[in-house]
Amino acid sequence: MTEADGSDLGDLRIVAEYQFGAGAGDALFPEDATIDVSRSRSGRPRQVYVAGERVTSYGTDGRFTLGVAGGHRLRAALDDSAYTVVVGDESIPFVRDGKNAFAKFVTDVDPAVRPGDEVCVVGPDGELLGVGRAELSADAMLDFETGMAVRVREGAGSDE
């Protein structure tokens, strides 16, 4: 793992702003933090760590996949509903453990969410439960009674 240089940070911030919107670049990769990058054999960034926590992975498709630390950073910096799927109380322990979120339990969702988007899954109180990839559009998540809404990649674990 190597420390990110200025050009790396600029590129990473641009991708974050494009994928998640204004403010995401600075939220995920702040100026005053130690940012380390693991690289592929070709030298392309792979995993991005801020202060020792995995914030994102950089996919071969040029998009980020969020880690829980990245989800916390995005939730703190962006609008509360941006890239967010809200699930009911019955889903909390499952999503926290990294299990998928199903449409039947989705109570609210950012209307801009599309299939394939990286999202934060939160409980009714706004607590981050996990991060993952949306499998359905926002409308479908609210309308469907069956099917996977979010393929959860990483659960936030229990707060005990």
N, C-alpha and C positions, 0 to 999 in steps of 0.2 A: 504494500500500500504506500502511496506517495501523497505528499501534501499537494493540494490543488494550486496551480499557479493562476495568474490573472486572466489569461486567455481561457483556461478551463472554466473558471467561475463565470466569466462573461457569457460563454456558450451555454453553460448549464442554466444560468438565469434566464436567458432568452427562451430556451425550450420550456422552462417552467412558466414563464409569462404567457407563451403561446398556448400551452396545454391547459393551464388553470386560471389564467387571467391576471390582470394588473395586481401587482403586489406579491405574487406567488414566488417570484425569483428571490426577492430579498427575504421573504419568510422562510423559504427552504434553505437558502444558502446565504446567511447574514455575513456582512463585511467583517464583523468583529469575532467571528468564531473560527476555530481550527477545523478546516475541511479537508478530509482525506478521501482519496479516490483509489479504488482498486481498478486495475486495467486488464483488458483482454490482451492476448498476445500481439494483436495489431496496434495496441496502444490506446484503443478507444476506451473511454470511461465505462465501468461496469456497475460497481456499487459505490454510493456516495455516503460518507459518514460525516456527521457534524457533531463535534464534541464526543466522539466515540460511539454515537448511536447511528444505526443505519436509517437514513432519511428516505433515500430512493434507490432504485436500481434503474439503470439506463438501458432500455431494450434495444435490440437490433433494428426495431422499427422507428427508432428516434424518439420514443415516448418514455416517460417515466412510469414506473410502478412504485406506489407508495409503500413505505414502511410505517409502522405505528408512530414513530417519532415524526415522520413527515406529515402524517395525518394530524397530529397535535399542532404542529407548526402552521399548517394550512388553516385549521379551524380557528386558531388564534388570530390570524392575519386577515382572512377573507370574511365576507358576509357569512353569517351563521348557517344559511341554507345552501351556500355554494358547494356543489359536488357532495351533497349530503343526502343520505337515505335514513329516515327515522323508522325504527321498528318498535313494536309494542313490548311491554314488560316480559311477556312469555319467551321472547327471543334473546333476551339479554344474556343469560348464562351460556347459551349455545354460541352466539356470535363472539362473545368474549373468549371462548375456547377455540376460536378459529373455524367454527362450523358455518356453513352458508346461510344466507338470509333468504327467506322465501316470501314471495309476493303476498301471500295471505296475511303476513304479519307486518307488512309495510303500512305505516300510518301517514307518512308524508315523505315527499321527495322534491328535490330541486327540479323544477319543470324543464330545465335545460339538459338534464342527464339523458344520454343516449347509450345504446348498447356499446360496450367496449370502453366506456369512460372509467377512469379511476375515481372511486368514491370513498367517502368516510361513512361508516355505519354507526349511527348514534342511537341512544335510548331516548325515551320521552323527555328526560331532563337535559338532553344535549351532551351527555357524557360519551366520549369516543369509546366504542366497543371493538371496532376493528376496521380494517381497510381492505379493499378488494376491487374487483372489476364488475361493473354493471352488466348484467346479462339481458336486461329488458330496458325499454324506454321508460321514462318517468310515467307516462300515461298508462302503459301496460302494467307497471308495478302496482299502481293504484287500482286498476280495473280487474286484474286477474285474481282468481282465488287459488290457483295452483301454479307451480313452477318456481324456479330459482330466480330471484331478483338480483342478488349479488353473490358472486363467487368470492367468498372471503379468503384472502391470501394470508392474513395475519390477524389474530385476535389480540386485544389489548391485555388479556389476562385478567385475573380477579383483583379486586382492590383490597383483599384481606391480607 
